[in-house]
């Protein structure tokens, strides 16, 4: 048990017990390395507690307090060049997906579903100063692309969470909308993720940091997942939606056991055996971003969900051969669920001003 004259650490988090209402980032600066590490840990805990107190997005980095300007390089913004509280302080939902085009289309679809007017400003890419990501704002909803794979997702989330922190956004939900390969499912089935699992089917994300492997849990928010599953019943006649674990891999080919990549040194039988083991472990789909998405959202205090359509059944093949029209319909399915969920939430809280 760690102790500090200003803080006591308990099972429920951090309880203030003394002279100061908060620790300063300067508490991390000490000539004694052990004392510095302890103080940094306690400061991070205090910052996390502040976020849990009032629903604010957390940043677990005491070094940010020493920055005169926090440049969100890949978003083309900073906390001094942009009025982040004015631009993003009202954000309640963040929806992320792989491609720029898909998230622009989702923003336009959501605007129609919410009955909001279309004008030039509302369709402007807020990350127009960079070509890395594209961001659109629809009322209290952000629609942003995250690129492909864990590294691109990680970069986005670091800067996105800092943006929301600087903006003072509160009680934010974040949802990944994407595509995936199904395991034992009919193509077009939508999977709401219970957890993101690694290649050993563990609900952990492992990140090498300064020569050490750090593990972080990757469970999704259970209540949010159940709410989304309930919303999907509105579309039950159009397509099935299930709850299952999502296997997150580091690439599209060998990591997913495909037989059609440039390199493949395993047999079709070995591939099928692994996918059957995955199915038996509760895995229902495969993609490449959910693990870091869940881990970082959990760390920074955002309730998170992953909702992906399946483009094919990986037990039956590797190549995606459906027509463009069919794939477009598949990709719209998670968007319909999320748009309906957001619309229901906004009606309940009456926070949408039309």
C-alpha positions in Angstrom: 0.0 0.0 0.0 1.4 3.4 -1.0 1.1 6.3 1.3 1.5 10.0 0.9 0.9 13.0 3.3 -1.8 14.3 0.9 -3.3 11.1 -0.4 -4.4 7.7 0.8 -4.8 4.9 -1.8 -7.8 2.7 -1.1 -9.8 0.1 -3.1 -12.0 2.8 -4.4 -9.2 4.9 -5.8 -7.7 8.0 -4.2 -9.1 9.8 -1.2 -7.9 13.3 -0.3 -6.9 13.4 3.3 -4.9 16.6 3.8 -3.5 20.0 3.0 -3.9 20.2 -0.7 -6.8 19.5 -3.0 -4.5 18.4 -5.8 -0.9 17.5 -6.5 1.1 19.6 -8.8 3.0 18.2 -11.8 6.1 19.4 -10.0 5.7 16.6 -7.6 7.3 14.4 -10.3 10.5 16.3 -10.3 13.0 14.9 -7.7 16.7 14.1 -7.6 15.9 10.8 -6.0 14.7 8.4 -8.8 12.6 6.2 -6.5 11.0 9.2 -4.9 10.3 10.7 -8.3 8.7 7.4 -9.6 6.5 7.2 -6.5 5.4 10.8 -6.8 4.6 10.4 -10.5 2.5 7.3 -9.7 0.6 9.2 -7.0 0.1 12.2 -9.3 -1.3 10.0 -12.0 -3.7 8.4 -9.5 -4.8 11.8 -8.4 -5.4 12.9 -12.0 -7.4 9.7 -12.6 -9.5 10.4 -9.5 -10.2 13.9 -10.8 -11.6 12.4 -14.0 -13.7 9.8 -12.2 -15.2 12.5 -9.9 -16.7 14.6 -12.7 -16.8 12.5 -15.8 -13.9 14.3 -17.5 -11.6 12.5 -19.9 -8.5 11.5 -18.0 -4.9 11.9 -19.1 -2.4 9.9 -17.1 0.7 11.9 -17.9 2.0 14.5 -15.3 4.5 15.8 -17.8 1.8 17.5 -19.9 1.4 20.1 -17.1 4.9 21.4 -18.0 4.0 22.1 -21.6 3.3 25.7 -22.6 1.6 24.3 -25.8 0.4 20.8 -26.4 0.6 20.2 -30.2 -1.7 17.5 -31.5 0.5 17.1 -34.5 -1.5 14.4 -36.4 -4.8 16.2 -35.9 -3.4 19.6 -37.0 -4.4 21.4 -33.8 -3.0 22.5 -30.5 -4.5 23.8 -27.2 -3.2 27.3 -28.0 -3.9 27.7 -31.7 -7.5 26.3 -31.3 -10.3 27.1 -28.8 -10.7 23.4 -27.9 -13.4 24.0 -25.2 -15.5 26.0 -27.6 -15.0 23.5 -30.4 -15.3 20.3 -28.5 -16.6 21.0 -25.0 -20.1 19.6 -25.8 -18.9 16.3 -27.3 -20.7 13.3 -25.8 -20.1 10.6 -28.4 -17.0 9.8 -30.5 -17.3 7.4 -33.4 -14.1 6.1 -35.0 -13.6 3.9 -38.1 -10.9 3.0 -40.5 -11.2 5.1 -43.6 -11.7 8.9 -44.1 -14.5 8.3 -46.6 -16.4 5.9 -44.4 -16.4 8.3 -41.4 -17.4 11.3 -43.6 -20.3 9.2 -45.0 -21.2 8.3 -41.4 -21.3 11.9 -40.4 -23.6 12.7 -43.3 -25.8 9.7 -42.5 -26.0 10.7 -38.8 -26.8 14.3 -39.6 -29.8 13.1 -41.6 -30.9 10.7 -38.8 -30.7 13.5 -36.2 -32.5 15.9 -38.5 -29.7 18.5 -38.4 -29.3 20.9 -41.3 -26.5 20.5 -43.9 -24.3 23.4 -44.5 -20.8 24.1 -45.7 -19.4 24.5 -42.1 -21.0 21.3 -40.8 -19.4 19.3 -43.6 -15.9 20.7 -43.0 -13.0 18.4 -42.1 -11.8 19.7 -38.8 -8.4 18.1 -39.4 -8.0 19.9 -42.7 -4.5 21.1 -41.7 -3.2 17.5 -42.0 -3.7 14.5 -44.3 -3.4 11.9 -41.5 -6.9 11.9 -40.2 -10.3 13.4 -41.0 -12.7 14.6 -38.3 -16.4 15.8 -38.6 -18.7 17.1 -35.9 -22.4 16.5 -35.9 -24.0 18.1 -32.9 -22.4 16.5 -29.9 -20.9 13.7 -32.0 -17.4 13.4 -33.5 -16.8 11.1 -36.5 -13.1 10.4 -37.0 -11.1 7.9 -39.0 -8.3 6.0 -37.3 -6.5 4.4 -40.2 -5.5 0.8 -40.3 -4.0 -1.3 -37.5 -2.9 -0.8 -33.9 -0.2 1.9 -34.4 -2.5 4.2 -36.4 -5.3 3.8 -33.8 -2.9 4.4 -30.9 -1.6 7.7 -32.4 -5.1 8.9 -32.9 -6.3 8.0 -29.4 -3.4 9.7 -27.7 -4.1 13.0 -29.4 -7.9 12.6 -29.4 -8.0 11.9 -25.6 -5.8 14.9 -25.0 -8.1 17.0 -27.2 -11.1 16.0 -25.2 -9.2 16.6 -22.0 -8.2 20.1 -23.0 -11.8 20.7 -24.2 -13.2 19.7 -20.8 -15.5 17.2 -22.4 -17.4 15.1 -19.9 -19.1 11.7 -19.9 -17.9 10.8 -23.4 -18.7 7.5 -25.0 -16.4 6.1 -27.7 -17.5 3.6 -30.3 -15.4 1.9 -33.0 -17.5 1.2 -36.2 -15.8 -1.2 -38.5 -15.5 -4.2 -40.7 -14.1 -7.6 -39.8 -13.8 -11.2 -40.8 -16.3 -13.5 -39.1 -15.7 -16.9 -37.6 -18.6 -19.3 -37.9 -21.0 -16.4 -38.9 -23.0 -15.6 -42.0 -21.4 -12.6 -43.8 -23.2 -9.4 -42.9 -23.6 -10.4 -39.2 -22.8 -7.6 -36.9 -20.7 -8.3 -33.8 -20.8 -6.2 -30.7 -17.5 -7.0 -28.9 -17.5 -8.3 -25.3 -13.7 -8.1 -25.2 -10.8 -7.7 -27.5 -8.4 -10.7 -27.2 -4.9 -11.4 -28.4 -3.5 -14.4 -30.3 -3.7 -16.5 -27.1 -7.4 -15.4 -26.7 -6.5 -13.4 -23.6 -8.3 -10.1 -22.9 -5.0 -8.2 -22.8 -3.1 -5.7 -24.8 0.7 -5.9 -24.5 2.7 -2.8 -25.2 6.6 -2.6 -25.1 7.5 0.5 -23.2 11.1 1.4 -22.4 12.3 -2.2 -22.8 9.4 -3.7 -20.7 6.2 -5.4 -21.8 3.2 -3.7 -20.2 -0.1 -5.5 -20.2 -3.5 -3.7 -20.0 -7.0 -5.2 -19.9 -9.2 -5.0 -23.0 -12.7 -5.7 -21.8 -15.4 -3.5 -23.3 -18.0 -1.6 -21.2 -20.6 -4.3 -20.5 -23.5 -1.9 -20.0 -22.8 -0.1 -23.3 -22.5 -3.4 -25.1 -25.8 -4.6 -23.8 -27.5 -1.3 -24.7 -26.2 -1.5 -28.3 -27.3 -5.2 -28.5 -30.8 -4.0 -27.4 -30.8 -1.3 -30.0 -29.9 -3.8 -32.7 -33.3 -5.5 -32.2 -34.8 -2.6 -34.2 -33.0 -4.1 -37.2 -33.4 -7.8 -36.5 -35.5 -8.4 -39.6 -32.7 -6.9 -41.7 -29.6 -8.5 -40.2 -28.4 -10.5 -37.2 -26.4 -9.0 -34.4 -24.6 -11.0 -31.7 -22.3 -10.4 -28.7 -18.8 -12.1 -28.9 -15.1 -11.7 -28.4 -13.0 -10.0 -31.1 -9.6 -11.3 -32.0 -7.2 -8.3 -32.6 -4.2 -9.1 -34.8 -1.1 -7.2 -35.9 -1.7 -7.7 -39.6 -4.2 -8.7 -42.3 -2.5 -11.8 -43.6 -0.3 -14.1 -41.6 -1.6 -12.8 -38.2 -5.1 -13.8 -39.3 -4.1 -17.1 -40.7 -4.8 -16.2 -44.3 -3.6 -18.5 -47.1 -3.5 -15.8 -49.8 -0.7 -13.5 -48.7 2.8 -13.1 -50.3 4.2 -15.3 -47.5 2.5 -18.3 -46.0 4.4 -21.2 -44.2 1.5 -23.0 -42.6 -1.0 -25.4 -44.0 -4.8 -25.0 -44.6 -5.4 -27.6 -41.9 -3.3 -25.6 -39.3 -5.2 -22.4 -40.2 -8.6 -24.1 -39.8 -7.5 -25.7 -36.5 -6.5 -22.3 -35.1 -9.8 -20.6 -36.2 -11.8 -23.5 -34.6 -9.9 -23.0 -31.4 -10.7 -19.3 -31.5 -14.4 -20.0 -32.0 -14.4 -22.4 -29.1 -12.8 -19.7 -27.0 -15.7 -17.3 -27.8 -14.1 -15.4 -30.7 -16.6 -14.4 -33.4 -14.7 -12.0 -35.5 -11.2 -10.8 -36.4 -9.8 -7.2 -37.0 -6.8 -5.1 -36.2 -7.6 -2.2 -33.9 -9.8 -3.3 -31.0 -7.2 -4.2 -28.4 -5.4 -0.9 -28.2 -8.8 0.9 -28.5 -10.2 -1.0 -25.5 -7.0 -0.7 -23.4 -6.5 3.1 -23.9 -10.2 3.8 -23.4 -10.2 1.9 -20.2 -7.1 3.8 -19.0 -8.5 7.2 -19.8 -11.9 6.6 -18.4 -14.1 6.4 -21.5 -16.8 3.9 -21.9 -16.0 2.0 -25.1 -17.6 -0.3 -27.5 -16.7 -2.0 -30.8 -19.4 -2.8 -33.4 -18.2 -4.4 -36.6 -19.9 -6.0 -39.5 -18.4 -9.3 -40.9 -17.5 -9.4 -44.6 -17.0 -13.1 -44.8 -16.8 -16.3 -42.8 -13.2 -17.1 -42.4 -13.9 -20.8 -41.8 -15.0 -20.9 -45.5 -12.3 -18.7 -47.2 -10.0 -15.8 -47.1 -10.8 -13.5 -50.0 -13.5 -10.9 -49.9 -15.4 -11.4 -53.1 -18.9 -9.9 -52.5 -20.1 -7.2 -54.8 -19.6 -3.5 -54.0 -23.3 -3.1 -53.4 -23.4 -6.0 -50.9 -20.3 -4.8 -49.1 -21.8 -1.2 -48.9 -24.9 -2.7 -47.3 -22.8 -4.7 -44.8 -20.8 -1.6 -43.9 -23.9 0.5 -43.2 -25.3 -2.0 -40.7 -23.2 -1.0 -37.7 -23.8 2.6 -38.6 -27.6 2.1 -38.4 -27.3 0.6 -34.9 -25.0 3.4 -33.6 -27.1 6.2 -35.2 -30.2 4.7 -33.6 -28.4 4.4 -30.2 -27.2 8.0 -30.3 -30.6 9.3 -31.3 -32.2 7.4 -28.4 -29.7 8.8 -25.9 -30.0 12.4 -27.1 -33.8 12.2 -27.0 -33.6 10.9 -23.4 -31.2 13.6 -22.2 -32.7 16.3 -24.5 -29.2 17.7 -25.1 -29.6 18.0 -28.8 -30.5 21.5 -30.0 -32.0 21.4 -33.4 
